[in-house]
Amino acid sequence: MAEDTSMDKEENKEIETPEVEVVTQDESHSRVVEHQSVENVMEDSYLRYSMSVIVERALPDVRDGLKPVHRRILYSMDKNNWRSGSKFVKSARVVGDVIGKYHPHGDTSIYDSMVRLAQPWSMRHMLVKGQGNFGSMDGDPPAAYRYTEAKMAKIAEELVLDINKETVDFRDNFDGSEQEPSVLPGKLPNLLLNGQLGIAVGMATNIPPHNLGEILDATVHQIDNPEATVDDLLEFVQGPDFPTGGIIYGKESIRTAYMTGRGGVVMRGIAEIVENKKGKQQIVISEIPYGLNKASLVEKIADLHKEKKIIGLADLRDESSRGEIRIVVDLKRDAFPKKILN
C-alpha cells in the first residue's frame, strides 16, 4: 500500500514546462532578455505564422479578389507600362521586377501564378495576355520564363484604374525602398468573376468563376435595392460560369452554397452521338468539367476499354486544337451508343 501511494503522488506531480530565453529590444534599442515557457513561445510564433499565411499569401482580398502575389504582378505591369496596348515583354523581366521590389519569394511561385492568369482554361477572364507556351489543359507545363512573353490583358486594367488618384492606401514594401498598394481599386468584380482557390492555416476558400454580365446586373440591383436578399440576386446570377463549359446539375446545391457559404457543384461535360461520313457512329465530347485534365480523361477512357468495363470502342482520338475541345470515340457497328455514353 505504501508503494502504491508513492506512485500516486508521482503521477499527480505536475510536469514543469521548460523555459527559454527570448531576446528582444526595447524602445531605446537596448537588449532585453525574457524568460518564457516553450509553450507560450510556440503558441505566439505559430499564431504569427498563421496570420501571415492567411493575410499575406493564401487567401484573396474580398475587395479586389486577388492574392498578394497576383496583386503585385499586376501592379508591377501597370507601373512599368506593360499594359495591353504596349509590346510584350519577357516573362523573366516581370518576374524579376516583382521579386526585386515587392514579393521576396521564389521565382517559380511567382511565374506559376502569372502563368495561371494567362490560361484561358483556368480563368473566366484572363488578367494577363501571354505569348508563347503557357501550358495546356493536358497538364503540360509552360515554357521557362526566359522564352515566354506577357503583358496586362485589357480587362485587367479595370483593376488598377485610377490607382494614382489616391483611391487606395499604399504601404512600404519588404525593405522600405518602394511603395505598393495594400489593395487595388478593383473596378472589376474580380472575386466573383474569376473565383479563387486558397488553403491557409485553419481557413480555406474555393470560389467558382461567374458570368460578368450576370454579376454586373446583380450589382446594379443591389445598389438600387440595398435590402435585396440572396434569392433576389439569384434571379440575375444563375450559378457559376466555368471557362471550360459543361453542364451544372442541381440548382438547390448552388442556392445552399450562396446562402451558407458551403455547397457543391455537380458538373458533367457535353457529349453527343453523331454519325460520320462512313455511316459509323461516334461519341464526340466538346466540353469537359472545369479543372479536369483532358489527357487524364482520355487515358481513363482507354483504361476502361482495356479492362473491358466499356465494350464496343473501335478507336479513341483527341482532335482538340486552338482552344477547341474535341475528343472523338469511334464505336463498333454492333455497339450501343447510349449505353456506352452513360
C-alpha contacts under 8 A as a table, 3 or more apart, distances in Angstrom:
res1	aa1	res2	aa2	distance
1	M	4	D	5.11
1	M	5	T	6.27
2	A	5	T	5.21
2	A	6	S	6.48
3	E	6	S	5.33
3	E	7	M	6.49
4	D	7	M	5.09
4	D	8	D	6.32
5	T	8	D	5.10
5	T	9	K	6.35
6	S	9	K	5.11
6	S	10	E	6.28
7	M	10	E	4.98
7	M	11	E	6.25
8	D	11	E	5.09
8	D	12	N	6.20
9	K	12	N	5.21
9	K	13	K	6.26
10	E	13	K	5.31
11	E	14	E	7.99
17	T	37	S	6.18
17	T	38	V	6.93
17	T	39	E	7.36
18	P	37	S	5.84
18	P	38	V	6.11
19	E	35	H	6.23
19	E	36	Q	5.33
19	E	37	S	4.22
19	E	38	V	5.63
20	V	35	H	5.74
20	V	36	Q	5.56
20	V	37	S	6.07
20	V	38	V	6.14
21	E	33	V	6.28
21	E	34	E	5.63
21	E	35	H	4.83
21	E	36	Q	6.47
22	V	33	V	5.70
22	V	34	E	5.13
22	V	35	H	6.29
22	V	36	Q	6.90
23	V	31	R	6.87
23	V	32	V	5.69
23	V	33	V	4.67
23	V	34	E	6.44
24	T	31	R	6.10
24	T	32	V	5.20
24	T	33	V	6.49
24	T	34	E	7.89
25	Q	28	S	7.60
25	Q	29	H	5.04
25	Q	30	S	5.38
25	Q	31	R	4.98
25	Q	32	V	5.58
26	D	29	H	5.12
26	D	30	S	5.61
26	D	31	R	6.99
26	D	32	V	6.81
27	E	30	S	7.42
36	Q	40	N	6.73
36	Q	41	V	6.81
37	S	40	N	5.41
37	S	41	V	6.44
38	V	41	V	5.11
38	V	42	M	6.04
39	E	42	M	5.29
39	E	43	E	6.08
40	N	43	E	5.09
40	N	44	D	6.08
41	V	44	D	5.26
41	V	45	S	6.07
42	M	45	S	5.13
42	M	46	Y	5.99
43	E	46	Y	5.30
43	E	47	L	6.14
44	D	47	L	5.18
44	D	48	R	6.28
45	S	48	R	5.17
45	S	49	Y	6.21
46	Y	49	Y	4.97
46	Y	50	S	6.02
47	L	50	S	5.06
47	L	51	M	6.21
48	R	51	M	5.29
48	R	52	S	6.18
49	Y	52	S	5.07
49	Y	53	V	6.28
50	S	53	V	5.24
50	S	54	I	6.15
50	S	200	A	7.55
50	S	201	V	5.51
51	M	54	I	5.07
51	M	55	V	5.93
51	M	56	E	7.89
52	S	55	V	5.41
52	S	56	E	5.29
52	S	57	R	7.07
53	V	56	E	5.50
53	V	57	R	4.98
53	V	58	A	5.84
53	V	59	L	7.95
53	V	200	A	5.88
53	V	201	V	6.85
54	I	57	R	6.16
54	I	58	A	5.65
54	I	59	L	5.71
54	I	200	A	5.35
54	I	201	V	6.69
54	I	203	M	7.49
55	V	58	A	7.18
55	V	59	L	6.53
56	E	59	L	7.66
56	E	67	K	7.58
56	E	68	P	6.02
57	R	67	K	6.37
57	R	68	P	6.04
57	R	69	V	7.28
57	R	200	A	7.95
58	A	67	K	6.59
58	A	198	G	5.17
58	A	199	I	5.88
58	A	200	A	5.32
59	L	67	K	5.89
59	L	197	L	7.78
59	L	198	G	5.34
59	L	199	I	7.07
59	L	200	A	6.74
59	L	204	A	7.28
59	L	205	T	7.10
60	P	64	D	7.86
60	P	65	G	5.29
60	P	66	L	4.70
60	P	67	K	4.28
60	P	68	P	7.46
60	P	191	L	7.86
60	P	196	Q	7.15
60	P	198	G	7.64
61	D	64	D	5.94
61	D	65	G	5.19
61	D	66	L	5.71
61	D	67	K	6.48
61	D	183	V	7.58
62	V	65	G	5.12
62	V	66	L	7.77
62	V	191	L	6.43
63	R	183	V	7.35
63	R	184	L	7.90
63	R	186	G	6.62
63	R	191	L	7.64
64	D	159	L	7.21
64	D	183	V	6.68
64	D	184	L	5.98
64	D	185	P	7.01
64	D	186	G	4.73
64	D	188	L	7.62
64	D	189	P	7.04
64	D	190	N	5.98
64	D	191	L	6.42
65	G	189	P	7.57
65	G	190	N	5.14
65	G	191	L	3.79
65	G	192	L	7.59
65	G	195	G	7.60
65	G	196	Q	7.44
66	L	69	V	7.94
66	L	70	H	5.83
66	L	71	R	5.78
66	L	190	N	7.70
66	L	191	L	7.19
66	L	196	Q	8.00
67	K	70	H	5.42
67	K	71	R	6.21
68	P	71	R	5.06
68	P	72	R	6.10
69	V	72	R	5.18
69	V	73	I	6.23
69	V	103	H	6.79
69	V	110	I	6.72
69	V	113	S	7.29
70	H	73	I	5.11
70	H	74	L	6.32
70	H	113	S	6.75
70	H	114	M	7.08
71	R	74	L	5.37
71	R	75	Y	6.06
71	R	183	V	7.40
71	R	184	L	7.12
72	R	75	Y	5.03
72	R	76	S	5.92
72	R	98	V	6.54
72	R	102	Y	6.45
72	R	103	H	7.18
72	R	180	E	7.79
73	I	76	S	5.22
73	I	77	M	6.29
73	I	94	V	7.39
73	I	95	V	7.83
73	I	98	V	6.21
73	I	114	M	7.10
74	L	77	M	5.09
74	L	78	D	6.14
74	L	152	M	7.11
74	L	156	A	7.80
74	L	160	V	8.00
75	Y	78	D	5.06
75	Y	79	K	6.01
75	Y	160	V	7.34
75	Y	180	E	7.91
75	Y	181	P	7.97
76	S	79	K	5.19
76	S	80	N	6.11
76	S	94	V	7.32
76	S	97	D	7.01
76	S	98	V	6.39
77	M	80	N	5.29
77	M	81	N	6.05
77	M	82	W	4.82
77	M	83	R	6.53
77	M	94	V	7.10
77	M	151	K	6.85
77	M	152	M	6.56
78	D	81	N	5.05
78	D	82	W	5.93
78	D	83	R	6.07
78	D	152	M	7.58
78	D	157	E	7.88
78	D	160	V	7.48
79	K	82	W	7.67
81	N	86	S	7.20
82	W	85	G	7.98
82	W	86	S	5.88
82	W	87	K	7.12
82	W	88	F	7.21
82	W	89	V	7.29
82	W	151	K	5.23
82	W	152	M	6.28
83	R	86	S	5.49
83	R	151	K	5.66
83	R	152	M	4.68
83	R	153	A	7.02
83	R	154	K	7.53
83	R	157	E	7.49
84	S	87	K	7.87
84	S	129	K	7.72
84	S	151	K	6.14
84	S	152	M	5.07
84	S	153	A	5.20
84	S	154	K	5.22
86	S	151	K	7.72
87	K	151	K	7.51
88	F	131	Q	7.59
88	F	149	E	5.66
88	F	150	A	5.23
88	F	151	K	5.47
89	V	93	R	6.94
89	V	94	V	7.64
89	V	149	E	5.18
89	V	150	A	5.61
89	V	151	K	6.63
90	K	93	R	5.37
90	K	94	V	6.97
90	K	145	Y	7.11
90	K	146	R	6.49
90	K	147	Y	7.11
90	K	148	T	6.03
90	K	149	E	4.29
90	K	150	A	6.41
91	S	94	V	5.16
91	S	95	V	6.20
91	S	111	Y	7.71
91	S	145	Y	5.03
91	S	146	R	6.52
91	S	147	Y	7.59
91	S	148	T	5.70
91	S	149	E	4.87
91	S	150	A	5.72
92	A	95	V	5.09
92	A	96	G	5.93
92	A	145	Y	4.96
92	A	146	R	5.39
93	R	96	G	5.15
93	R	97	D	6.19
94	V	97	D	5.25
94	V	98	V	6.26
95	V	98	V	5.21
95	V	99	I	6.16
95	V	107	D	6.50
95	V	110	I	6.39
95	V	111	Y	6.24
96	G	99	I	5.20
96	G	100	G	5.98
96	G	107	D	7.68
97	D	100	G	5.21
97	D	101	K	5.99
97	D	102	Y	7.88
98	V	101	K	5.48
98	V	102	Y	5.29
98	V	103	H	5.66
98	V	104	P	7.91
98	V	110	I	7.93
99	I	102	Y	5.90
99	I	103	H	4.77
99	I	104	P	4.98
99	I	105	H	6.53
99	I	106	G	7.77
99	I	107	D	7.09
99	I	110	I	7.97
100	G	103	H	7.07
100	G	104	P	6.70
101	K	104	P	7.71
101	K	173	N	7.06
101	K	174	F	7.98
101	K	177	S	7.81
101	K	178	E	6.63
102	Y	173	N	5.71
102	Y	174	F	6.71
102	Y	178	E	7.82
102	Y	180	E	7.23
103	H	174	F	7.71
104	P	174	F	7.59
105	H	109	S	7.41
105	H	110	I	7.61
106	G	109	S	5.60
106	G	110	I	6.74
107	D	110	I	5.24
107	D	111	Y	6.07
108	T	111	Y	5.15
108	T	112	D	5.95
109	S	112	D	5.21
109	S	113	S	6.19
110	I	113	S	5.16
110	I	114	M	6.29
111	Y	114	M	5.07
111	Y	115	V	6.05
111	Y	145	Y	7.18
112	D	115	V	5.04
112	D	116	R	6.33
113	S	116	R	5.36
113	S	117	L	6.70
114	M	117	L	5.24
114	M	118	A	6.78
114	M	128	V	7.25
115	V	118	A	5.23
115	V	119	Q	6.56
115	V	130	G	7.88
115	V	134	F	6.20
115	V	142	P	7.57
116	R	119	Q	5.25
116	R	122	S	6.44
116	R	123	M	7.43
117	L	122	S	7.53
117	L	123	M	6.45
117	L	126	M	5.54
117	L	127	L	5.42
117	L	128	V	5.36
118	A	123	M	7.49
118	A	126	M	5.39
118	A	127	L	6.46
118	A	128	V	4.72
118	A	129	K	5.46
118	A	130	G	5.65
118	A	134	F	7.38
119	Q	122	S	5.35
119	Q	123	M	6.20
119	Q	126	M	6.71
119	Q	134	F	6.89
119	Q	135	G	7.80
120	P	123	M	5.38
120	P	124	R	6.86
120	P	125	H	7.29
120	P	126	M	6.26
120	P	243	P	6.94
121	W	124	R	7.51
121	W	137	M	6.85
121	W	243	P	5.62
121	W	244	T	5.75
121	W	290	Y	7.81
122	S	243	P	6.91
122	S	291	G	7.44
123	M	126	M	5.29
123	M	194	N	5.83
123	M	209	P	7.77
123	M	243	P	6.49
124	R	193	L	6.92
124	R	194	N	5.35
124	R	209	P	6.22
124	R	210	H	7.41
124	R	211	N	7.94
124	R	241	D	7.67
124	R	242	F	6.37
124	R	243	P	4.86
125	H	155	I	7.67
125	H	193	L	7.56
125	H	194	N	6.53
126	M	129	K	6.98
126	M	153	A	6.70
126	M	155	I	7.82
126	M	156	A	7.81
127	L	152	M	6.29
127	L	153	A	5.05
127	L	154	K	7.65
127	L	155	I	6.54
127	L	156	A	4.83
128	V	150	A	6.75
128	V	151	K	5.87
128	V	152	M	4.62
128	V	153	A	4.72
128	V	156	A	7.29
129	K	150	A	5.62
129	K	151	K	5.43
129	K	152	M	5.76
129	K	153	A	5.00
130	G	134	F	7.11
130	G	148	T	7.35
130	G	149	E	5.87
130	G	150	A	4.45
130	G	151	K	6.73
131	Q	134	F	7.71
131	Q	148	T	5.94
131	Q	149	E	5.02
131	Q	150	A	5.99
132	G	143	A	7.61
132	G	147	Y	7.24
132	G	148	T	4.92
132	G	149	E	6.51
133	N	142	P	5.40
133	N	143	A	5.40
133	N	148	T	6.55
134	F	141	P	7.18
134	F	142	P	4.24
134	F	143	A	6.40
134	F	148	T	7.56
135	G	139	G	6.89
135	G	140	D	5.02
135	G	141	P	4.72
135	G	142	P	4.10
135	G	143	A	7.32
136	S	139	G	5.69
136	S	140	D	5.30
136	S	141	P	7.24
136	S	142	P	7.83
137	M	140	D	7.24
137	M	292	L	7.91
137	M	293	N	5.82
137	M	294	K	5.83
137	M	295	A	7.63
138	D	293	N	5.30
138	D	294	K	5.01
138	D	295	A	4.70
138	D	296	S	7.26
139	G	293	N	6.30
139	G	294	K	7.98
139	G	295	A	7.52
143	A	147	Y	6.39
143	A	148	T	6.55
144	A	147	Y	5.72
144	A	148	T	6.83
145	Y	148	T	5.32
145	Y	149	E	7.60
152	M	156	A	6.30
152	M	157	E	7.17
153	A	156	A	5.32
153	A	157	E	7.05
154	K	157	E	5.65
154	K	158	E	7.82
155	I	158	E	5.73
155	I	159	L	7.78
156	A	159	L	5.44
156	A	160	V	7.32
156	A	188	L	7.97
157	E	160	V	5.41
157	E	161	L	6.03
158	E	161	L	5.09
158	E	186	G	6.75
158	E	187	K	5.53
158	E	188	L	5.71
159	L	184	L	6.17
159	L	185	P	5.89
159	L	186	G	4.16
159	L	187	K	5.42
159	L	188	L	5.63
160	V	163	I	5.49
160	V	184	L	5.76
160	V	185	P	5.72
160	V	186	G	6.48
160	V	187	K	7.79
161	L	185	P	6.62
161	L	186	G	7.64
161	L	187	K	7.16
162	D	165	K	5.32
162	D	166	E	7.87
162	D	167	T	6.76
162	D	185	P	7.24
163	I	166	E	6.54
163	I	167	T	5.82
163	I	168	V	6.76
163	I	184	L	7.10
163	I	185	P	6.20
164	N	167	T	7.19
166	E	169	D	7.23
167	T	185	P	6.37
168	V	181	P	6.75
168	V	182	S	7.29
168	V	183	V	6.62
168	V	184	L	6.77
168	V	185	P	6.22
169	D	181	P	5.95
169	D	182	S	5.93
169	D	183	V	7.33
170	F	179	Q	6.12
170	F	180	E	5.36
170	F	181	P	4.27
170	F	182	S	5.62
171	R	179	Q	5.45
171	R	180	E	5.54
171	R	181	P	6.25
171	R	182	S	6.44
172	D	175	D	7.41
172	D	176	G	4.93
172	D	177	S	7.16
172	D	178	E	5.97
172	D	179	Q	4.73
172	D	180	E	6.32
173	N	176	G	5.15
173	N	177	S	6.61
173	N	178	E	5.46
173	N	179	Q	5.65
173	N	180	E	6.11
174	F	177	S	7.90
175	D	178	E	7.70
176	G	179	Q	7.42
181	P	184	L	6.39
186	G	189	P	6.78
186	G	190	N	7.33
189	P	192	L	6.16
189	P	193	L	5.98
189	P	215	I	7.67
190	N	193	L	4.76
190	N	194	N	5.70
190	N	195	G	7.22
191	L	194	N	5.97
191	L	195	G	5.16
191	L	196	Q	6.75
191	L	207	I	7.76
192	L	195	G	5.07
192	L	207	I	7.12
192	L	208	P	7.14
192	L	209	P	5.78
192	L	210	H	5.84
192	L	215	I	7.58
193	L	209	P	5.06
193	L	210	H	4.74
193	L	211	N	6.33
193	L	212	L	6.02
193	L	215	I	7.38
194	N	208	P	7.04
194	N	209	P	4.34
194	N	210	H	6.58
195	G	206	N	7.40
195	G	207	I	4.64
195	G	208	P	4.57
195	G	209	P	4.28
195	G	210	H	7.33
196	Q	205	T	7.14
196	Q	206	N	5.78
196	Q	207	I	5.09
196	Q	208	P	6.71
196	Q	209	P	7.74
197	L	204	A	7.78
197	L	205	T	5.58
197	L	206	N	4.44
197	L	207	I	6.35
198	G	204	A	5.59
198	G	205	T	5.26
198	G	206	N	6.54
199	I	203	M	6.46
199	I	204	A	4.37
199	I	205	T	6.53
200	A	203	M	5.23
200	A	204	A	5.60
201	V	204	A	7.68
208	P	240	P	5.95
208	P	241	D	7.70
208	P	242	F	7.52
209	P	240	P	5.67
209	P	241	D	5.68
209	P	242	F	5.91
210	H	214	E	7.69
210	H	215	I	7.10
210	H	239	G	7.03
210	H	240	P	4.65
210	H	241	D	4.43
210	H	242	F	6.90
211	N	214	E	5.43
211	N	215	I	6.25
211	N	237	V	7.90
211	N	240	P	7.13
211	N	241	D	5.37
212	L	215	I	5.21
212	L	216	L	6.18
213	G	216	L	5.25
213	G	217	D	6.18
214	E	217	D	5.16
214	E	218	A	6.20
214	E	236	F	5.56
214	E	237	V	5.15
214	E	238	Q	7.70
215	I	218	A	5.14
215	I	219	T	6.08
215	I	236	F	7.48
215	I	237	V	6.38
216	L	219	T	4.91
216	L	220	V	6.18
217	D	220	V	5.27
217	D	221	H	6.27
217	D	236	F	6.35
218	A	221	H	5.05
218	A	222	Q	6.09
218	A	233	L	5.54
218	A	236	F	5.55
218	A	237	V	6.75
219	T	222	Q	5.00
219	T	223	I	6.24
220	V	223	I	5.13
220	V	224	D	6.23
221	H	224	D	5.13
221	H	225	N	5.82
221	H	228	A	7.79
221	H	233	L	7.59
222	Q	225	N	4.96
222	Q	226	P	5.31
222	Q	227	E	7.58
222	Q	228	A	6.09
222	Q	233	L	7.62
223	I	226	P	5.73
225	N	228	A	5.47
228	A	232	D	5.89
228	A	233	L	7.04
229	T	232	D	5.11
229	T	233	L	6.52
230	V	233	L	5.16
230	V	234	L	6.16
230	V	258	Y	7.32
230	V	259	M	6.78
231	D	234	L	4.97
231	D	235	E	6.72
232	D	235	E	5.55
232	D	236	F	7.73
233	L	236	F	5.52
233	L	237	V	6.31
234	L	237	V	4.75
234	L	238	Q	5.99
234	L	239	G	7.80
235	E	238	Q	6.78
239	G	251	K	7.98
239	G	254	I	6.59
241	D	245	G	7.45
242	F	245	G	5.51
242	F	246	G	7.67
242	F	290	Y	6.16
243	P	290	Y	7.12
244	T	287	E	6.36
244	T	288	I	6.26
244	T	289	P	6.46
244	T	290	Y	5.53
245	G	269	G	7.50
245	G	287	E	5.61
245	G	288	I	6.57
245	G	289	P	6.72
245	G	290	Y	7.24
246	G	267	M	6.58
246	G	268	R	5.70
246	G	269	G	4.46
246	G	270	I	5.72
246	G	287	E	5.42
246	G	288	I	5.57
246	G	289	P	5.40
246	G	290	Y	7.66
247	I	267	M	5.54
247	I	268	R	5.47
247	I	269	G	6.22
247	I	270	I	7.01
247	I	289	P	7.85
248	I	265	V	6.75
248	I	266	V	5.71
248	I	267	M	4.55
248	I	268	R	6.76
249	Y	265	V	7.37
249	Y	266	V	5.43
249	Y	267	M	6.06
249	Y	268	R	7.93
250	G	253	S	6.08
250	G	254	I	7.22
250	G	265	V	7.78
250	G	266	V	7.09
251	K	254	I	5.17
251	K	255	R	6.31
252	E	255	R	5.05
252	E	256	T	6.17
253	S	256	T	5.02
253	S	257	A	6.26
253	S	263	G	5.74
253	S	264	G	5.93
253	S	265	V	6.67
254	I	257	A	5.08
254	I	258	Y	6.40
254	I	263	G	6.50
254	I	264	G	6.80
254	I	265	V	6.41
255	R	258	Y	5.16
255	R	259	M	6.06
256	T	259	M	5.06
256	T	260	T	5.89
256	T	261	G	7.45
256	T	262	R	6.78
256	T	263	G	5.79
257	A	260	T	5.48
257	A	261	G	4.84
257	A	262	R	4.52
257	A	263	G	4.10
257	A	264	G	6.92
258	Y	261	G	5.58
258	Y	262	R	7.46
258	Y	263	G	7.89
259	M	262	R	8.00
260	T	263	G	7.80
267	M	289	P	5.97
268	R	288	I	6.72
268	R	289	P	5.64
269	G	285	I	7.28
269	G	286	S	7.57
269	G	287	E	5.07
269	G	288	I	4.09
269	G	289	P	5.37
270	I	285	I	5.86
270	I	286	S	5.79
270	I	287	E	4.98
270	I	288	I	6.58
271	A	283	I	6.57
271	A	284	V	5.44
271	A	285	I	4.19
271	A	286	S	6.08
271	A	287	E	7.28
272	E	283	I	5.66
272	E	284	V	5.49
272	E	285	I	6.69
273	I	281	Q	6.85
273	I	282	Q	5.66
273	I	283	I	4.61
273	I	284	V	6.44
273	I	337	P	6.97
273	I	338	K	7.86
274	V	281	Q	5.71
274	V	282	Q	5.28
274	V	283	I	6.32
274	V	284	V	7.18
275	E	278	K	7.86
275	E	279	G	5.70
275	E	280	K	5.51
275	E	281	Q	4.40
275	E	282	Q	5.95
276	N	279	G	5.41
276	N	280	K	5.58
276	N	281	Q	6.31
276	N	282	Q	7.01
277	K	280	K	7.44
280	K	330	D	7.55
280	K	331	L	7.05
280	K	332	K	7.55
280	K	333	R	6.73
281	Q	330	D	6.54
281	Q	331	L	5.76
281	Q	332	K	7.71
281	Q	333	R	7.56
281	Q	337	P	7.55
282	Q	328	V	6.69
282	Q	329	V	5.50
282	Q	330	D	4.66
282	Q	331	L	5.66
282	Q	337	P	7.80
283	I	328	V	5.90
283	I	329	V	5.03
283	I	330	D	6.68
283	I	331	L	7.67
283	I	337	P	7.45
283	I	341	L	7.36
284	V	326	R	6.53
284	V	327	I	5.68
284	V	328	V	4.69
284	V	329	V	6.39
285	I	288	I	7.49
285	I	325	I	7.35
285	I	326	R	5.62
285	I	327	I	4.99
285	I	328	V	6.51
286	S	324	E	7.62
286	S	325	I	5.11
286	S	326	R	4.94
286	S	327	I	6.78
287	E	325	I	6.17
287	E	326	R	7.75
288	I	292	L	6.97
288	I	294	K	7.80
289	P	292	L	5.83
292	L	296	S	7.95
292	L	297	L	7.54
293	N	296	S	5.30
293	N	297	L	6.36
294	K	297	L	5.07
294	K	298	V	6.44
295	A	298	V	5.24
295	A	299	E	6.15
296	S	299	E	4.96
296	S	300	K	5.98
297	L	300	K	5.08
297	L	301	I	6.34
298	V	301	I	5.23
298	V	302	A	6.32
298	V	316	L	7.83
298	V	318	D	7.51
298	V	327	I	7.83
299	E	302	A	5.07
299	E	303	D	6.15
300	K	303	D	5.03
300	K	304	L	6.22
301	I	304	L	5.20
301	I	305	H	6.35
302	A	305	H	5.10
302	A	306	K	6.29
302	A	316	L	7.51
303	D	306	K	5.04
303	D	307	E	6.15
304	L	307	E	5.09
304	L	308	K	6.12
304	L	309	K	5.22
304	L	310	I	5.72
305	H	308	K	4.91
305	H	309	K	6.01
305	H	310	I	4.94
305	H	311	I	6.33
305	H	313	L	7.10
306	K	309	K	7.70
307	E	310	I	7.68
308	K	311	I	5.76
310	I	313	L	7.51
310	I	340	I	6.64
311	I	335	A	7.57
311	I	340	I	7.53
312	G	331	L	5.81
312	G	332	K	5.35
312	G	334	D	7.27
312	G	335	A	4.87
312	G	336	F	7.49
312	G	340	I	7.70
313	L	316	L	7.58
313	L	329	V	6.94
313	L	330	D	6.07
313	L	331	L	4.67
313	L	332	K	5.89
313	L	335	A	7.68
314	A	329	V	7.56
314	A	330	D	5.22
314	A	331	L	5.02
314	A	332	K	5.35
315	D	329	V	5.90
315	D	330	D	4.87
315	D	331	L	7.03
316	L	327	I	7.62
316	L	328	V	5.92
316	L	329	V	4.63
316	L	330	D	6.20
317	R	327	I	5.93
317	R	328	V	5.23
317	R	329	V	6.52
318	D	326	R	6.27
318	D	327	I	4.55
318	D	328	V	6.29
319	E	325	I	7.42
319	E	326	R	5.19
319	E	327	I	5.78
319	E	328	V	6.98
320	S	323	G	7.10
320	S	324	E	5.59
320	S	325	I	4.58
320	S	326	R	4.62
320	S	327	I	6.69
321	S	324	E	5.43
321	S	325	I	6.85
321	S	326	R	7.84
331	L	335	A	6.23
331	L	337	P	7.38
332	K	335	A	5.28
335	A	340	I	7.94
336	F	339	K	5.49
336	F	340	I	6.28
337	P	340	I	5.19
337	P	341	L	6.10
338	K	341	L	5.04
338	K	342	N	6.14
339	K	342	N	5.21
